[in-house]
Amino acid sequence: MKKQPTYEEAVRRVETLVAQLENNELDIDTLSKRLAEAQQLLALCRDKLTRADEEIHKILDEN
């Protein structure tokens, strides 16, 4: 089972993928795979941010 990347690792990977896209470094066969990877990483980041926001609100509401 592959371990889930941390938020920071996911962001760095997305940044790398964006740079590759901007520099036309990806062939058409690889492009769709990398776009799918980026989509999954962005969903992971969004989920982590949402959970962190909920935890922060919960802590602040307790005080």
N, C-alpha and C positions, 0 to 999 in steps of 0.2 A: 504494500500500500504506500503510495506516494504521500509524503508529508505536505501539508498545506503551507505555502510560503507566508512569511510575516507580511504585514502591511508594507513595510519599507522594501522588502525584497520584491513584492508585487509591483510597487510603483517604479522601482528601478528597471524591472523587466519591461513594463509598459513603455517607459522612456526609451529603452533600447529599441523596442519594436517600432515606435514612432520615428526614431532617427533612421532606422533602416527603410521605412516607408518613404520618408522625405528625401532620402538619398538614392531612391530607386535601387536598393540593394537586393530586393526580393524578386525572384522570378514568379511567374503567374501561378505555378503549381504550389509554391511555398506561401504565396500571398494569402490564400484563403485559410490555410492552416494557422498562420500567424495572426490573422484577424480574429479567428475563433479563439485563439489563446488570449489575445488582448481583451476580448469581450468577457471571457471567464475571469481574468485577473481584475478587470474593472468591477465586475459584479462582486467579487471577493472583497475588494477595497470598500465598495459602497456598503456592504454588509458589516464589515468591521467598524466603519465610521458610524453607522447607525447604532450598532450595539454600544460603542463607546459613548455616544451622545445620550443614549437611554440611561446608561450607568451614571453618567455625570448628573443628569437631571434627577435621578433617584437619590443620589448622595446629597445634592443641594436641597431637595425637597424635605429630606430628613432633618435638616438644620433649621 
